[in-house]
Amino acid sequence: MAGAPDQRQPGPAAGEQLQQPQVSCQVFPERLAQGNPQQGFFSSFITHNQKCQQMLLKTVETNPYVKLLLDAMKHSGCAVNKERHFSCEDCNGNVSGGFDASTSQIVLCQNNIRNQAHMSRVVTHELIHAFDHCRAHVHWFTNVRHLACSEVRAANLSGDCSLVNEIFRLRFGLKQHHQTCVRDRAILSILAVRNISKEVAEKAVDEVFESCFNDHEPFGRIPHNEKYARYAHRDFQNRDRYYSNI
């Protein structure tokens, strides 16, 4: 997750059901209470949902970050199905999307995702959480350090802290600014979905930051823009071909 207006909730990877104790959740309270996607005012307008679906389709088919993550998920045995594992719907507040643990879906907030670039960042961010869950035993709800690690990775690898995005936020030009952005957004993400103090969130992020910031899988590098993401995708495909021939 990242802080407002890009709040997202991590959870189980697509295709899996993770049995976890119920915890306080500030992102999708209606979904957790009802067990169904919330239908808001704009959801009655089919064109609103169609726009979300069209942006999602374009992201899945063309965005190099997403294409690499989908390949990596499939390679790890957690293939993602667009119809099953993504849901466009209305969300409360300024939430952009998240993982719904009860349905193993990436929720895309059709009333808050502003444009194609925003859609791509949200999908990329959530797929990083899904990839982390697929490859490791992540205890999202019981171990804040696990959550912090995935949030650090998502902020670092999804483009959330790209130079362009930081310029739009009027935050740039500082020494080691990328690291500072990743740390700050990881903390904001944790606070958005967990009822804990800022001090606890900061401590968790600081404890895992070095190792998780330097974990670049499945990209192999920090993809600062789509050009680097395309290179990373090419390298991943070549690596996959190499291992398949061993």
For each residue, the residues with C-beta under 8 A, 3 or more apart:
1: 6 7 8 9 10 27 98 125 151 154 188 189 190 192 193
2: 6 7 8 125 151 154 155 160 185 188 189
3: 6 7 184 185 187 188 189 191 192
4: 7 93 94 188 192
5: 94 96 112
6: 1 2 3 96 118 121 122 125 160
7: 1 2 3 4 27 93 94 95 96 98 189 192 193
8: 1 2 27 95 96 97 98 99 122 125 126 129 189
9: 1 25 27 28 98 99 100 107 192 193
10: 1 98 99 126 129 132 133 140 147 150 151 154 193
11: 18 98 99 100 101 104 129 133 140
12: 16 17 18 99 101 104 133 140
13: 16 73 78 104 129 130 131 132 133 134
14: 73 78 79 80 81 84 85 104 105 106 130
15: 78 79 80 81 84 85 104
16: 12 13 78 104 133 134
17: 12 104
18: 11 12 101 104 133 140
19:
20: 23 101 139 140 141 142
21: 141 142
22: 32
23: 20 141 194
24: 194 195
25: 9 28 29 32 193
26: 29 192 193 195
27: 1 7 8 9 91 95 98 192 193
28: 9 25 31 32 38 91 95 98 100 107
29: 25 26 32 33 92
30: 33 34 38 92
31: 28 34 35 36 37 38 100 102 103 107
32: 22 25 28 29 35 102
33: 29 30
34: 30 31 38
35: 31 32 102
36: 31
37: 31 87 89 107
38: 28 30 31 34 89 90 91 92
39: 43 44 89 90
40: 43 89 90 91 111
41: 44 90
42: 45 48 90 110 111
43: 39 40 48 49 89 90 110
44: 39 41
45: 42 48 49
46: 49 50
47: 50 51
48: 42 43 45 51 52 110 111
49: 43 45 46 52 53 88 89 110
50: 46 47 53 54
51: 47 48 54 55 110
52: 48 49 55 56 88 108 110 113 119
53: 49 50 56 57 88
54: 50 51 57 58
55: 51 52 58 59 113 115 116 119
56: 52 53 59 60 82 86 88 108 119 123
57: 53 54 60 61 82
58: 54 55 61 62 63 116 119
59: 55 56 62 63 66 116 119 120 123
60: 56 57 63 66 67 70 82 123
61: 57 58 67
62: 58 59 67
63: 58 59 60 66 67 120 123 124 226 229
64: 67 68 223 226 229 230 232 233
65: 68 69 120 124 157 158 159 223 226 229
66: 59 60 63 69 70 120 123 124 127
67: 60 61 62 63 64 70 71 233
68: 64 65 71 72 218 219 229 232 233 236
69: 65 66 72 73 124 127 128 130 131 218
70: 60 66 67 73 74 80 127
71: 67 68 74 75 218 233 236 237 240
72: 68 69 75 76 131 217 218 236
73: 13 14 69 70 76 78 79 80 127 130 131 134
74: 70 71 77 78 79 80
75: 71 72 240
76: 72 73 131 134 135
77: 74 134
78: 13 14 15 16 73 74 130 131 134
79: 14 15 73 74
80: 14 15 70 73 74 85 127 130
81: 14 15 84 85
82: 56 57 60 85 86
83: 86
84: 14 15 81 105
85: 14 15 80 81 82 104 105 106
86: 56 82 83 105 106 108 123
87: 37 100 103 105 106 107 108
88: 49 52 53 56 108 110
89: 37 38 39 40 43 49 107 108 109 110
90: 38 39 40 41 42 43 109 110 111
91: 27 28 38 40 95 96 97 107 109 111 112
92: 29 30 38 95
93: 4 7
94: 4 5 7 112
95: 7 8 27 28 91 92 98 109 112
96: 5 6 7 8 91 108 109 112 113 118 122
97: 8 91 106 107 108 109 113 122 123 125 126
98: 1 7 8 9 10 11 27 28 95 106 107 126 193
99: 8 9 10 11 12 104 105 106 107 126 129 130
100: 9 11 28 31 87 103 104 105 106 107
101: 11 12 18 20 104 140 141
102: 31 32 35
103: 31 87 100
104: 11 12 13 14 15 16 17 18 85 99 100 101
105: 14 84 85 86 87 99 100
106: 14 85 86 87 97 98 99 100 123 126 127 130
107: 9 28 31 37 87 89 91 97 98 99 100
108: 52 56 86 87 88 89 96 97 113 119 122 123
109: 89 90 91 95 96 97 112 113
110: 42 43 48 49 51 52 88 89 90 113
111: 40 42 48 90 91
112: 5 91 94 95 96 109
113: 52 55 96 97 108 109 110 118 119 122
114: 118
115: 55 118 119
116: 55 58 59 119 120
117: 120 121
118: 6 96 113 114 115 121 122
119: 52 55 56 58 59 108 113 115 116 122 123
120: 59 63 65 66 116 117 123 124 159
121: 6 117 118 124 125 158 159 160 165
122: 6 8 96 97 108 113 118 119 125 126
123: 56 59 60 63 66 86 97 106 108 119 120 126 127
124: 63 65 66 69 120 121 127 128 157 158 159
125: 1 2 6 8 97 121 122 128 129 154 155 158 160
126: 8 10 97 98 99 106 122 123 129 130
127: 66 69 70 73 80 106 123 124 130 131
128: 69 124 125 131 132 150 153 154 157 158
129: 8 10 11 13 99 125 126 132 133 150 154
130: 13 14 69 73 78 80 99 106 126 127 133 134
131: 13 69 72 73 76 78 127 128 134 135 217 218
132: 10 13 128 129 135 136 138 149 150 153
133: 10 11 12 13 16 18 129 130 136 138 140 150
134: 13 16 73 76 77 78 130 131
135: 76 131 132 217
136: 132 133
137:
138: 132 133 146 147 150
139: 20 142 143 146
140: 10 11 12 18 20 101 133 143 146 147 150
141: 20 21 23 101
142: 20 21 139
143: 139 140 146 147
144: 147 148 190 194 196 200 201 204
145: 148 149 204 207 208
146: 138 139 140 143 149 150
147: 10 138 140 143 144 150 151 190 193 194 204
148: 144 145 151 152 186 190 201 204 205 207 208 212
149: 132 145 146 152 153 208 211 212 215
150: 10 128 129 132 133 138 140 146 147 153 154 212
151: 1 2 10 147 148 154 155 185 186 189 190 205
152: 148 149 155 156 182 183 186 205 208 209 212 213
153: 128 132 149 150 156 157 212 213 215
154: 1 2 10 125 128 129 150 151 157 158 160 186 189
155: 2 125 151 152 158 160 161 181 182 185 186 189
156: 152 153 161 178 182 212 213 216 222
157: 65 124 128 153 154 216 219 222 223
158: 65 121 124 125 128 154 155
159: 65 120 121 124 162 165 223 224 225 229
160: 2 6 121 125 154 155 165 181 182 185
161: 155 156 165 166 178 181 182 185
162: 159 165 166 224 225
163: 166 167 172 224
164: 167 168 225
165: 121 159 160 161 162 168 169
166: 161 162 163 169 171 172 177 181
167: 163 164 170 172
168: 164 165
169: 165 166
170: 167
171: 166 174 177 181
172: 163 166 167 177
173: 177
174: 171 177 180
175:
176: 179 180
177: 166 171 172 173 174 180 181
178: 156 161 181 182 222
179: 176 182 183 213
180: 174 176 177 183 184
181: 155 160 161 166 171 177 178 184 185
182: 152 155 156 160 161 178 179 185 186 213
183: 152 179 180 186 187 205 206 209
184: 3 180 181 187 188
185: 2 3 151 155 160 161 181 182 188 189
186: 148 151 152 154 155 182 183 189 190 205
187: 3 183 184 190 191 198 201 202 205
188: 1 2 3 4 184 185 191 192
189: 1 2 3 7 8 151 154 155 185 186 192 193
190: 1 144 147 148 151 186 187 193 194 196 201 204 205
191: 3 187 188 194 196 198 201
192: 1 3 4 7 9 26 27 188 189
193: 1 7 9 10 25 26 27 98 147 189 190
194: 23 24 144 147 190 191 201
195: 24 26
196: 144 190 191 200 201
197: 200 201
198: 187 191 201 202
199: 202 203
200: 144 196 197 203 204
201: 144 148 187 190 191 194 196 197 198 204 205
202: 187 198 199 205 206
203: 199 200 206 207
204: 144 145 147 148 190 200 201 207 208
205: 148 151 152 183 186 187 190 201 202 208 209
206: 183 202 203 209
207: 145 148 203 204
208: 145 148 149 152 204 205 211 212
209: 152 183 205 206 212 213
210: 213 214
211: 149 208 214 215
212: 148 149 150 152 153 156 208 209 215
213: 152 153 156 179 182 209 210
214: 210 211
215: 149 153 211 212
216: 156 157 219 220 221 222
217: 72 131 135 220
218: 68 69 71 72 131 236
219: 68 157 216 222 223 229 232 236
220: 216 217 232 235 236 239
221: 216 228 231 232
222: 156 157 178 216 219 228
223: 64 65 157 159 219 226 228 229 231 232
224: 159 162 163 228
225: 159 162 164 228 229
226: 63 64 65 223 229 230
227: 230 231
228: 221 222 223 224 225 231 232
229: 63 64 65 68 159 219 223 225 226 232 233
230: 64 226 227 233 234
231: 221 223 227 228 234 235
232: 64 68 219 220 221 223 228 229 235 236
233: 64 67 68 71 229 230 236 237
234: 230 231 237 238
235: 220 231 232 238 239
236: 68 71 72 218 219 220 232 233 239 240
237: 71 233 234 240 241
238: 234 235 241 242
239: 220 235 236 242 243
240: 71 75 236 237 243 244
241: 237 238 244 245
242: 238 239 245 246
243: 239 240 246
244: 240 241
245: 241 242
246: 242 243
